[in-house]
Amino acid sequence: MADGKKRILYIDYLKGLTILWVVWYHTIHPAFVDFSFRIPLFFFVSGIFFRPYPFKEFVKKKINTLVIPFIFFYLIYYIWMIGMHALKYHTFAGFDYGCISGIFDLHINADPFTVNPPLWFICALIILQFMLYGFVKLIKNNRLLFATAITVSVLGVLFVYGQPTPFMLGRSLPYFVFYAAGFVIGRKLIDVAENRYGRRLPKYLAITSLALFVTLAFGKTLVAMPEYAVLPVYYLEVFSVIVFSVFFFKYICRAPFLKPLLFYGKNSYIVLGMHEIVLTTLLIIWQNHIGEPDVWGGLTMMICTVIILAPIIWMLNRLCPTLIGKNKLWK
């Protein structure tokens, strides 16, 4: 939302793009899908709407919108795992019921949760929001705040990412710079996209960011980069894609064929929490009746997953909005 009441539609479209890209990434996919813009863009867009409310109110909001949905989708997946075990072995015996405590295990790098692996996104949002809250209260200058975020992310990549950490802390820290950037410059970027600084500036910035991305992407294939340049180039690449995406979607989001992105963008947490169940079930069926899927099979399963999620989203919004973060449980 723009001000808590009016939604910024092209931001919802961007959220829809990132969340459907996540679904595609989690099946067999072409190599270009591996380019890691989806996670930074997701965190950047989320950071745009960060607000440092009074602490008690802030905690209430995070519990209502993040913690409760996390628990709900975690338990749904756990029950599904038990059901799949019973279907496969025709018994409830032998299932590792203790895996539900896996959330408290230490994780290294991208080591996933045993129960509902994509929920690390929500876990990371919880961590990054409380981190940013603390820094915002301590640092009043936005430039210094952004510089601090860059430092935290770089240190996270270099020294924490490879260490066992609780609640996906090590996996989350590299993305703190994108979440903080959403808070620091996201609103200004929207003002530019809305032509509040003139009609030409959005076009210039869109073209410049696209040119920067193309230059960096092709430059990496032509010139051997020293190791110290890999991380700065990655961040520049991703930020150029983010800036271009905001302006690009501002101008194309009215296209009728993009309407589904709006729906899934508004319900991104449900897609995040439920898609692994649908996708894995389809994969099992595919493997049993067709064999191992290729890229086209992966695309087919992704499309089927997205279609199947539509009535699930409608049902959850209608029956239990509080459990998916749409209504307040703690008021």
FENTANOR-V656831 format. One record per backbone hydrogen bond with DSSP energy under -1.0 kcal/mol. NH is the residue of the N-H (numbers start at 1). CO is the residue of the C=O. E is the energy in kcal/mol with one decimal. If there is no record, write none. Layout:
# FENTANOR-V656831
nh->NH co->CO e->E
nh->NH co->CO e->E
This chain:
# FENTANOR-V656831
nh->2 co->6 e->-4.9
nh->11 co->8 e->-1.1
nh->12 co->8 e->-1.5
nh->13 co->9 e->-2.2
nh->14 co->10 e->-1.8
nh->15 co->11 e->-2.3
nh->16 co->12 e->-2.3
nh->17 co->13 e->-2.4
nh->18 co->14 e->-2.6
nh->19 co->15 e->-2.4
nh->20 co->16 e->-2.1
nh->21 co->17 e->-2.1
nh->22 co->18 e->-1.8
nh->23 co->19 e->-1.6
nh->24 co->20 e->-2.2
nh->25 co->21 e->-2.6
nh->26 co->22 e->-1.5
nh->27 co->24 e->-1.7
nh->33 co->30 e->-1.3
nh->34 co->31 e->-1.9
nh->35 co->32 e->-1.3
nh->37 co->35 e->-2.3
nh->41 co->37 e->-2.5
nh->42 co->38 e->-2.0
nh->43 co->39 e->-2.3
nh->44 co->40 e->-2.8
nh->45 co->41 e->-2.7
nh->46 co->42 e->-2.0
nh->47 co->43 e->-2.3
nh->48 co->44 e->-1.1
nh->49 co->46 e->-1.0
nh->50 co->47 e->-1.4
nh->53 co->51 e->-2.0
nh->58 co->54 e->-2.8
nh->59 co->55 e->-2.8
nh->60 co->56 e->-2.2
nh->61 co->57 e->-2.4
nh->62 co->58 e->-2.3
nh->63 co->59 e->-2.4
nh->64 co->60 e->-2.6
nh->65 co->61 e->-2.8
nh->66 co->62 e->-2.1
nh->67 co->62 e->-2.1
nh->68 co->63 e->-2.6
nh->70 co->66 e->-2.2
nh->71 co->67 e->-2.5
nh->72 co->68 e->-2.5
nh->73 co->69 e->-2.8
nh->74 co->70 e->-2.2
nh->75 co->71 e->-2.4
nh->76 co->72 e->-2.3
nh->77 co->73 e->-1.9
nh->78 co->74 e->-1.9
nh->79 co->75 e->-2.5
nh->80 co->76 e->-2.1
nh->81 co->77 e->-2.5
nh->82 co->78 e->-1.9
nh->83 co->79 e->-2.3
nh->84 co->80 e->-2.7
nh->85 co->81 e->-2.1
nh->86 co->82 e->-2.3
nh->87 co->83 e->-2.3
nh->88 co->84 e->-2.0
nh->89 co->85 e->-2.7
nh->90 co->86 e->-1.9
nh->97 co->95 e->-1.8
nh->99 co->96 e->-1.9
nh->100 co->97 e->-1.2
nh->101 co->98 e->-1.9
nh->102 co->99 e->-2.1
nh->104 co->101 e->-2.2
nh->105 co->102 e->-1.8
nh->107 co->165 e->-2.8
nh->109 co->161 e->-1.9
nh->111 co->108 e->-2.4
nh->119 co->116 e->-2.0
nh->120 co->117 e->-1.8
nh->121 co->118 e->-2.0
nh->123 co->119 e->-2.2
nh->124 co->120 e->-2.9
nh->125 co->121 e->-2.3
nh->126 co->122 e->-2.2
nh->127 co->123 e->-2.1
nh->128 co->124 e->-3.2
nh->129 co->125 e->-2.4
nh->130 co->126 e->-1.9
nh->131 co->127 e->-2.3
nh->132 co->128 e->-2.7
nh->133 co->129 e->-2.3
nh->134 co->130 e->-1.9
nh->135 co->131 e->-2.2
nh->136 co->132 e->-3.0
nh->137 co->133 e->-1.9
nh->138 co->134 e->-1.3
nh->139 co->135 e->-3.3
nh->145 co->141 e->-2.3
nh->146 co->142 e->-2.6
nh->147 co->143 e->-2.4
nh->148 co->144 e->-2.3
nh->149 co->145 e->-2.1
nh->150 co->146 e->-2.4
nh->151 co->147 e->-2.2
nh->152 co->148 e->-2.7
nh->153 co->149 e->-2.4
nh->154 co->150 e->-2.7
nh->155 co->151 e->-2.6
nh->156 co->152 e->-2.2
nh->157 co->153 e->-2.3
nh->158 co->154 e->-2.5
nh->159 co->155 e->-2.8
nh->160 co->156 e->-1.2
nh->161 co->156 e->-2.8
nh->163 co->160 e->-2.4
nh->165 co->107 e->-2.1
nh->169 co->166 e->-1.9
nh->172 co->168 e->-1.8
nh->173 co->169 e->-2.2
nh->175 co->172 e->-2.0
nh->176 co->173 e->-2.0
nh->179 co->175 e->-1.9
nh->180 co->176 e->-2.8
nh->181 co->177 e->-2.0
nh->182 co->178 e->-1.9
nh->183 co->179 e->-1.5
nh->184 co->180 e->-2.7
nh->185 co->181 e->-3.0
nh->186 co->181 e->-1.0
nh->189 co->185 e->-2.5
nh->190 co->186 e->-1.9
nh->191 co->187 e->-2.3
nh->192 co->188 e->-2.3
nh->193 co->189 e->-2.5
nh->194 co->190 e->-2.1
nh->195 co->192 e->-2.0
nh->196 co->191 e->-2.5
nh->198 co->195 e->-1.2
nh->204 co->200 e->-2.3
nh->205 co->201 e->-2.8
nh->206 co->202 e->-2.4
nh->207 co->203 e->-2.5
nh->208 co->204 e->-2.7
nh->209 co->205 e->-2.7
nh->210 co->206 e->-2.1
nh->211 co->207 e->-2.5
nh->212 co->208 e->-2.4
nh->213 co->209 e->-2.2
nh->214 co->210 e->-2.5
nh->215 co->211 e->-2.5
nh->216 co->212 e->-2.5
nh->217 co->213 e->-3.0
nh->218 co->214 e->-2.6
nh->219 co->215 e->-2.2
nh->220 co->216 e->-1.8
nh->223 co->219 e->-2.6
nh->229 co->226 e->-1.6
nh->230 co->227 e->-1.1
nh->233 co->229 e->-2.3
nh->234 co->230 e->-2.2
nh->235 co->231 e->-2.4
nh->236 co->232 e->-2.4
nh->237 co->233 e->-2.7
nh->238 co->234 e->-2.6
nh->239 co->235 e->-2.6
nh->240 co->236 e->-2.2
nh->241 co->237 e->-1.9
nh->242 co->238 e->-2.5
nh->243 co->239 e->-2.5
nh->244 co->240 e->-2.2
nh->245 co->241 e->-2.7
nh->246 co->242 e->-2.1
nh->247 co->243 e->-1.7
nh->248 co->244 e->-2.9
nh->249 co->245 e->-2.7
nh->250 co->246 e->-1.4
nh->251 co->247 e->-1.2
nh->252 co->248 e->-1.3
nh->253 co->249 e->-1.7
nh->255 co->252 e->-2.2
nh->258 co->255 e->-1.9
nh->259 co->256 e->-1.7
nh->261 co->258 e->-1.5
nh->263 co->259 e->-1.4
nh->264 co->260 e->-2.4
nh->265 co->261 e->-2.3
nh->266 co->262 e->-2.1
nh->268 co->265 e->-1.1
nh->271 co->267 e->-2.0
nh->272 co->268 e->-2.6
nh->273 co->269 e->-2.4
nh->274 co->270 e->-2.2
nh->275 co->271 e->-2.2
nh->278 co->274 e->-1.5
nh->279 co->275 e->-3.1
nh->280 co->276 e->-2.3
nh->281 co->277 e->-2.0
nh->282 co->278 e->-2.5
nh->283 co->279 e->-2.2
nh->284 co->280 e->-2.2
nh->285 co->281 e->-2.1
nh->286 co->282 e->-2.8
nh->287 co->283 e->-2.8
nh->288 co->284 e->-2.0
nh->289 co->285 e->-1.7
nh->290 co->286 e->-3.2
nh->291 co->286 e->-2.1
nh->298 co->294 e->-2.6
nh->299 co->295 e->-2.3
nh->300 co->296 e->-2.3
nh->301 co->297 e->-2.5
nh->302 co->298 e->-2.2
nh->303 co->299 e->-2.5
nh->304 co->300 e->-2.6
nh->305 co->301 e->-2.5
nh->306 co->302 e->-2.3
nh->307 co->303 e->-2.2
nh->308 co->304 e->-2.7
nh->309 co->305 e->-2.1
nh->313 co->309 e->-3.1
nh->314 co->310 e->-2.2
nh->315 co->311 e->-2.5
nh->316 co->312 e->-2.7
nh->317 co->313 e->-2.5
nh->318 co->314 e->-1.7
nh->319 co->315 e->-3.0
nh->320 co->316 e->-1.9
nh->325 co->322 e->-1.1
nh->326 co->321 e->-2.7
nh->327 co->321 e->-1.1
